[in-house]
Amino acid sequence: MTTTLHLPGPRPALSARRRWTVLAVCCLSMFLVGLDTTIVNVGLPEIGRALGIGTQSLEWTVDAYTVVLAGLLISSGALADRFGRRRVFQAGLAVFGAASLACAVAPSVGELIAARAVQGIGASMLSPVALAIVVNAMPDPRERARAIGVWASVFGLSMAVGPVVGGALVAGLGWRSLFWINAPVIAAALVLTAVFVPESRAERPRRLDLPGQALLTVVIGAAVGVLIEGPRIGWTSPLALGAYALVAVTAAAFVRVESRRREPLMDLGLYRRPAFTGAVLGAVVVFVALNTTLLLTTLYLQDGRGWTPLAAGLATLPMAVGATLCAPWSGRLVGRVGPRTPLLLAGGFMAAGGLCLAGLDQDTSVLLLLTAYALIGIGFGFANAPITNTAVSGLPPARAGVAGAITSTARQFGAAVGIAVAGGLVAGAAPAGLAHASRPGWLLVALCGLLLFPVALASRPRPPRVPGGTAEKPVRAMAGVR
């Protein structure tokens, strides 16, 4: 989402067919970004065997993408507002496609991790910018709401089906096909963008906040890095203690810098709203739970029980079905009764799924595994729409974009933390010990579900007020976007 989401000014109206074609093109890019967040998980054991690497390097293979994506989302939106959304969107497609090809031919883990980081740069220019293009193309609020609902469903679908698609690709064509598959889709998206997507810019683009961007990147990278490397270097080693200090000092510097800038990268004033703070927390914990689930499932089923990548991917199908069916239902519930009920449902289902596997062992029944995955998928499906609704509801349009971008960053940060924590729990575990080593991870998934309950209680935002005491016209609720 962009950092400034102004309602479109007067311009030639696009035909209905053209508007929905624009949405389809943007959803295609969204599907790729979400898919690449999870599709690689199921191929990790095969990548590890092919390149001769361990758990820490495998974690970096996933988190190099999500860390860079999380760090650059807001600035990429600002760049698009200033230089043109279609132009930045096309640049993002080109970078993402080139990096995917580099991943596919990477001869070693170092090159693979570097290419994944470049993929994250390209993805940061797709997710927020594409949403701004959709909003600009659809000035009618009702039509825009329907379009964003479709957007939310595509996002949930892409995240959930990643392991299934990845398992099929690895089984049939090997792990490099996880990245080759992006090439034809990117080529089609570039052509469709050039033909159908109109250029647009923000009327008042925000200035780039380079100091804030640098500090945010260091905070996210150092925090995730110490979680990944902690089991190897020791949690109390001098190197780890130095990393903790770096995170603390950089975070404090970030708050100080952002509080003094006229146009900060991150509007810290939004955190004065309990509903917004709760939404950011909710975004983090939902994606910690999802990515912990995906990594633990992949390693347990393939390394612990000897399943093929395809079988492991198919085992997550109940999760994909639950997320896909419940995402639009959640959006309708938000529209009818507000965000509290779907958030409570999300927390309950997610906690139940985690608790089902808290006693996981080598011979846990397949039925219990599938039930747990279905419950977690249902919880994930219910969560996204109310989280974004809570973040942006009650805000004027000029601030809604910032709120959406922050929650998008929180989601990717949660994804990176989930991978790092899950990998740390099972690092060094023998195949026969993976089930026992992963038990704290399933308790973490349950805890993440329970943390959505206080988020639900804080999910009724107050209308914003402008200096004079009058309420400013808020943005209407939007479905769960990335």
N, C-alpha and C positions, 0 to 999 in steps of 0.2 A: 504494500500500500504506500502511496506517496506521502511525503511530509506535508504537502498542502493539497487539500481536496476541495477546491472551490467548485461551487455549482457552475455548470457551463453557462457562458454568456451567449448572446444571440449569434447564430451561425446557421448555414443552410442545413435543414433537417435531412438526416439520412432516411432512406426507405426502411420499412420494417424488416424486409429481407436482408438488407445490408447491415442493419444494426445487429441482428441475430447471427449473421455471418461473422461480424467482428467478435461477438461473444464466443463463437465456436473456435475461432483462431486463438483467442486469448486463453480459453480453457484448455486448448491443446498444449500450450506452453506450461500452464499450471499443472497439467497432468504429468508432464515430464519432470518438473521440479519436485513435485511430491513423490513421484515414482522413484527418482534417484536418491531420495532420502532413505528409502526402505528396501529397494530392490537389491542392493548390494549385500544386505545382511545375510540372505540365504546362501550367497556364494562365498562367504568368508572362509569356511573350512576348506573349500576347494582352492581358493586364492592362497591360503596359508600353505597348503601342501605344494602347490605349483611353484611358489616363490620361496619356500623354505623359511617362513616367518612365524612368530608367535603371536600371542593374544594382544600385546601392546601395539605392535605394528598393525594388526588387523583393526584395532580400535581407531588408530589414526587414519586408516583407509576410509572409514566412515566419517569420522569427526573432522577431518581436514575440509570436507565439503560443508558440513553444517556450521562449523565455527566461522568460516569465512562468510557464508551466507548470512548468519546472524549478525556479524559485525558490520556488513555493508548494506543491509536492506534500506535503512533510512536515508543514507547518503545517495544511493542509487535513485531513490524516488525524487530527491531534490535535484539531481542532475537531469532527470527526465523532465521535471517541471520547467527547468531553465532552457535546455537545449532541444527539447522536442521529445515527446513520449514515443512516437513511432521510431524515431532515429535511435534512441537508447534501447528500445525493445529489440530492434533488428541487430544492434551491436551485441546485445545479450545473447540472442540466438546464435550468432556467429561464434562468440567466445565459448558458449556452452557446447556447441557442436564440435569445434576444434579440440576442446579439452576432452570431450568424450572419445574422439579418435585417438588422442594421446594416451588415454587410459587403456584403450583396447590393445595398443601395441607396446605398452610399458614393459621393459625387460626386467625391471627390478622394483622392489617396494618403494624405494626413494622416488623414482620417476612416477609411480602410480599415485603416491600421496601428493606429490607436487601437482600432477594433473587434476586430481580431485579438488585441490584447493582452487585451481583455475576454474574448474566447473562451478564452484561456489560463487566466484566472481560473476560468471555469466548468469547464474541462477538469480543472483541479487538484482540483476537488471530486468528480470522477467516477471517475477511474482508481484512486486508492488506496482510496477509500471503497467502491466497488463490490466490490473484492476482499475487504475486511473483511466486507461483507454476506454474500458467498458463504461465507467461512470460518465465520461465525457460524451460517449456515443449515444447514451440513453438519458435524455433530459427529463423524461416523464418519471416521477417518483415511483409510481406503481410498477411500471415496466422495469425500472432500475432495481427495485426490490426483488422482482421475479428473477432477473438476470443474476443478481448476487446470490440468490438461493441456489440457482444452477451451479454457480461458481463454487459454492460451499460443498455441494454434493460431489462435484468433480474432484475437489481437493481431498475429501474424505475417502473417496473411491481410490484415488491414486496412492494414498498412503497405505491403505489397507490391502490392496491387491498386489503391491510390490513384491512381497515374499512369494506369492503364487506364481506371478509372471517370472520372477527371478529363478525359482525352482525349475520351471519348465525350460527356460533358456539354458541354465547350467547343465541340466540333464541331457538336453538335445545337442547343444552346440558348444558347451564349455563356458568357463567364467568370463572370457573376453567378450562373449556375445552380450553380456549385460550392458556393455558400452557401445558396441557396434549398432545395437538396435536404435540408438538415438539418431544416427545419421540420416536415415530416410525421413524420419519425423521432422527433424530440424529443417531439412531441405524443403519439405512441403510447407512448413510454417513460414519460412522466409518468403516463398513465392506468394502465399496467401496474404501475408502481411503487406507486401508491396502492392498487391492488387486491391485489397479491400479495406485496410485499416487507414483511417484518416490521421493526419498529423494534428497534434494539439499540444498546447503549453499552458502552464498556469498563468493567470493574469498577473499575479504578484509572486513570482518564484522566491523561495527562501534562499538565503545565502548559504553557501557550504560552510560547515563548521569543522574545519580540518583538525584543530586541537581536540575537539570532542570526539571526532571520529577515531583519531589515533589512540586516545585514552580508552575508548570503549573496546576497540579491537584488542588492546593489551589485556584489559580486564577479562574479557571472555576467553581469549586464548590461554592466558596464564591459569585461570581457574580450571578450565577443562584439561589443560596439559598436566597440572599437578594431580588431578584425579586419575588420569590415565597412567602416569609414570610413578605414582605413589607406591604401588606394590613392588616395583622394581628398585626404586632408589631408597625406599624406607620413608615412612610417614614422618619420622622425627629426624631425618638426616639433615645436615646443613643446607643441602640443595633444596629440600622440601620446605624447610623453614624460610629460606630466602624467597621461594615462590609465594608462600603465604603472605610474607611482608610486601612483596611486589603487588599482589592483588589488593591488599588493604590500602596501601599508599596510592596506587593508581585509581582505585575506586573513590577515595577521598578527593583526589585531585580532579577527577571527572565531575563530582558533585559541585566542587568549588567553581570550576570553569563554567559549567553549564548554568549555574545560578547567576552568573555575572554577564552572560551573553544576551544580546537583544533577540537574536534568532538562534537559539540553541539547537543542537542536534536532537536532544531529548528534552521535552518540556517537563521539567521536574514539578511544576505546579500541578500537573495532573494527579500526582501522587497524594495531594491533599484530599482527594475524593476517595473515601473507603471503597466504593464500588469499583473504581478503576484499579486501585492497588490490588483488590481481590481478583479482578480479572487477569491481571498480569501474573499473580501467583497461580491462578487456575491454569493459565496457558502453560506455565513452566511444568506444573505437576502432571498435567495430562500427557505431555510429551515425554517427560521422564518415564511415566508408567508405560506408554506405548513402546518406546525404544528399549527399555529394559526388557519388556516382554519379548520383543522380536529377537534381540540378541541372545537372551537366555534360551529361548525356544530353539533357535538355530543350532547353538552349540550343544544343547542337551540331546536333541533328536538326532543330529548327524554324528557328533563325536561320541556322545554317551550311549546312544542306542543303535548306532550304525545305520540310520535311515539314509536313503538317498536324498539329494537336494530337492528332487521333485516331490517325494513323499513329505519331506519337511515343509515345503511350500504349501502343499495341499492341506496339511494339518492346520494351517492358519486360515483356511477358507472360511470357517465359521466366524472368525474375527472380521474378515472382509465383508461377509454378508451382513453381519450385525451392524457394522459401521455404515454400510451403504443404505440399508433399510431405515436406520434410525436417524440419520443426518437430516433428511427432509422432514421427517416427523417432528424432530426437535425444533426445526425452524418454524413449523406451524404452531407448535406449542408456545414458543416464544411470542409469536404474534398474538395468540389468544390469551395466554395467562401470564406472560412475562418470563424472565429467565430462571426464576427460582426453582420451579418444578422440574424442568429438564436438567438443571444442575444437580438437584438432589437425586434424580434418577441416575445420572451419569456417575455420581460418587458411589451410590449404592451398588450398581452393577460392577463397577471397576473394583471396589473393595471386595465384593463377593468373589470375583474372578481370581484376584490375588490370593485370597484365603484358601481357595480350592487347592492351590498348589504349594501352600506353605509347608506341607509335609511331603513334598515330592521325593520319590525314590526311584531306583533303577527300573522298577516294574510297575509304576503307576499306570492304571488302566487308560487305554486310549480314549474311552468314553469320558473319563474325568478330564483329560487334557483338552478334548474338543469342547467340553462344557465350559471350562475355564476360559478358553480362547474366545468362545462366543460371548460370554459375559463381559470380558474386557472390551471386545469390539463394540458391543451395544453401548457400554459406557462411553467409549470414544466417540461413537456416533452422536450420542446425546450432548456431548460436551461443547463442541466447537461453536455452534450457533449462539448459545447463551453467553459464552465467554466474550465473543466479539460484540454482541449486543450490549452487554454490561459495560464494555470498555468505551463504546462510542455513543450510547444513548444519553441524551440530555446535553450533549456538547454542540456548540455551533459548528458549522461546516469547516471553518478554518482550522479548528483544533481536532476534528474527528479524524482527519488523515494522520496526524501525529499519533493519536491514540491507537489507531489501527496498526501503524508501523511499529509501535513499541510492543504491542501484543504479538505481532508477527516475529519480531526479534526474540521475544520471550519464548515462543514456541520452538524456534530453532536452538536457542540456548538450552531449553529443556531436553530436546532431542540429543544434543551433544553430551549433556550431563548423564542422561540415561544410558547411553552407550559406554561412557567412561566408568560409571559406577558398576554396571553389569559386568563389564570386562574385568574390572578390578576384583570382583567377587570370585570369579572363576579362574583368574590367572594362575597358572601353575597347577591347576587341579588335574588329576588323572582322569581319563574317560569314565572310569567306574565311580569317581567321586564327584562328577559334575552335578548330579542331582542334589546331593547334600550341600555342596558349595553354593548352589543357586538359591537355597531356601530363603536367606535374608533378602534376596532380590524380589522374591514373590511377596514377602512381608512389606517391602518398600512399595510395590505396586498397590497393595491394599491400603497402605498409609496414604498414598497419593489420592486414592479414592476418597478416603475419609477427610482429607484436607479440602475437598470440594464442598463439604457441608458448610464451613464458615464462609467460603466464597459465595455460596448460595444465599446465606443470611445477609450478606453485604451487597446483594445484587440489585437493589433498588436505588438507582442514582437520583440525586436531587437535581432539579433544573438549574442550569448555570445562570449566574447573574452578572450583569454588567455594572460598571461603576455608576451608579445612579439608582441602583436598587431594583431595576426592572429585569425580568427574565429575558434572556436572549433566546431567539428561536432555535430549538435544538435540531440536530439531525435525527431523522426517524431511524428506528431500529434496523440494523442490517444483519443479514445472516452471517454465519461463521466463515470468514475469509481468512486466508493465510496472511 
